[in-house]
Structures are given as C-alpha cells and as structure tokens.
Amino acid sequence: MDDHLKNLLKIDAQAEKEKIIQFIKEKVKQLNKDGVVLGLSGGLDSSTCAYLLTEALGKNKILGLILPERDSGKINMEHARLVAKNLGIETNEIDISKVLDDMGVYKIGPEELKTKADVESFHKKQKISKKVLGAREHPVFKRLALIHGLDKLPLLLRPLGEVFYKNNAFSFTKVRTRMLYIYYHAWLHNYAAIGTLDKSEYSIGLYDPHGIGACNLAILRHLYKTQIKQLDIGIGVLQEITEKKSSGDLYGNVAWENAMGMTYEQLDQILLSLEKGYPEEELIQLVDAEGIESIKNGKEVSELIRSLPLTLG
C-alpha cells in the first residue's frame, strides 16, 4: 500500500509548474493588481511561491517581506534572504519583536528552544497535557478540546486550560501580526497578498485562517507537502531548504513533524487514504492508531476553522 500511495502522490512537475504560473498570471490580472507581496520565511512553501511568482510575473513585480522576531530561527532568516538574493526580488526586512513585546506576547510564551534538550522537554510537557485534557500536541489541535470553554473542565484542571489559551495567544498573535504587515504593503502598492499554505497543513487545520490563511491568492493549497518537494526539483529551490524540517518558526527550531508525531510523507499518505475512503486497518500500516486519530481530529479542526464565523444567516 505504501508504494501505491507514493505513486498516487506523484505529480507531473513540469505540467504543474506551468498550470500554477498560468493561474498566477490570470488571477493577478483579474484582480487588477500591479504585483504581489508575500512573506519570505525561508521555508519550503514560501520559497517555492517566490520562485513560481518570479517566473510568472518577473522579479520587478514582487515584494518579499522578511519579518523576524525574537524567536525566529537564524537559519530560516538566512534562507529567506538567500532566496530573495538569488531571485533578485525586492525585499523589506522588518523586525516585529517590539510590536509583539509591546502587546505582551513574550511574557506568556517560551523563549526560543535552542537545544535538543529544550525541544524534548517542551514536547514532554505537551504530551502530559494531552493525556490530561485529551488534546493534541500543537495549539491548533487543542482548539477542539477547548472550544466548549473552560467551564466544562474540572475546577482543578482549569489552570491547565488557561495555559493552553496563553499558548494560542502566543502563537496566533505572531502569525496574524505577520499577515498584518503583508496586507499593509499589499494595499500600499496595489499588490495581491500571496498565501503560502499547502494542502497537508490546510487539511488538518495546522494554520490560522487570519494568519497564513488570509490572502488573495493561494497558489500551493492544492498540493500536499511531498508534492511541493517534487515541484521544487524543476524550479531551482535550494536543496538545503527542501531538505530542512518545516516549521511555523513560532518557537525557534521546533519542527511541525515533532508536533504532529509523524513525517509529512506519512501524513500525506494518510490524508490521501482518507480522501479515497480506504479502511482504517490499511492505514495502520502507515502510522499507529494514535497517529490516525490525531489526523482525524486535525481534519475536524480544519472543518471547524472553515465553518467560522458562526452566523444566523
């Protein structure tokens, strides 16, 4: 089954590249925009977007925003600058640490996790919290457990629930602040705001709809992470970026795979299997029962995100 799913996830990289480039050209023109702006994080998705946008529109119609803050990984910022330099696109680097500090964000969250021991300790605490409250490791997954409110929790567990809320505030305020800067510059230049979300993270709710999910054009959201890596082979994204562990860069060097408890290869295969209605006994060959349950919970989170805001209409 593993080889079968890998084959199903294969794409015609050249054809996909041409399709995306045509989509970019058509939609930027349809929106009557003079160019595009995107956040350059130094990660796989934003780097891929930068290369595709440059080929579609030319380097003079692209603005890359590099938005470091206290907990940004140094290697990510170096990669962001290197991508911009290689493509010759204009950049604006703005340190958003003061804005976040003035809001009080750094008072409620951990500082950058600098060592392997720091990361292991962080995840150990998260796993203990998950067992106590029945929530997932990453704040996005916790929303399902907390959506009914702290009043549903036993009195002694409410302080733990409040820690979760602080964790959400710490994470989501960062990504929404980044998007605020992207939209400011988009409006300023009459540019389209580019979203860099992929199908893997979109499918399990591993994103903020008012952060990375807020955009005018989402040019990679139809592709799983492993498919984007296939696409990168033909467009020139640096190997050191394609091989780097993906991260939201919220806690420094904590990779999404650590939070998910599985690789993107496993995640994409499970998501494709669920999409095709494969029986659960076949999925166990890919990840354990707990991993499958976490993905199903993530899909529920994603559906919840898409259903908001709730209205009477």
Number of C-alpha atoms within 10 A of each C-alpha: 12 15 9 9 15 15 10 11 17 12 15 10 18 13 10 15 18 14 11 17 17 13 15 22 15 13 14 18 12 9 13 12 17 15 22 27 28 29 27 29 27 27 25 27 24 23 27 25 25 28 21 22 24 18 17 19 18 15 18 12 17 23 25 24 23 24 22 20 20 17 18 19 22 13 15 22 19 12 20 25 20 15 25 23 12 12 14 14 19 15 19 13 14 13 13 17 18 13 13 18 13 10 11 13 21 16 13 14 17 15 13 18 19 14 11 11 10 14 18 14 13 15 17 13 11 19 18 13 19 17 11 11 16 14 23 24 22 21 21 22 25 24 20 18 19 19 10 10 12 17 10 12 16 9 9 8 13 15 13 15 20 13 14 20 18 17 19 19 16 22 21 22 17 22 20 18 16 21 23 15 16 28 21 14 21 22 13 9 15 17 25 25 25 27 24 26 26 25 19 23 20 23 21 22 23 23 20 19 18 15 19 21 21 20 20 17 19 18 21 21 20 14 20 24 23 21 22 23 20 17 22 23 14 11 15 13 21 17 12 11 22 19 11 14 17 20 21 19 23 23 22 22 24 25 17 19 14 17 17 19 15 15 13 19 18 19 25 23 25 26 21 18 17 16 9 9 9 12 10 13 9 13 21 14 12 18 18 11 13 11 19 20 13 18 21 17 20 25 20 17 23 22 15 16 17 11 10 9 7 7 6 3 3
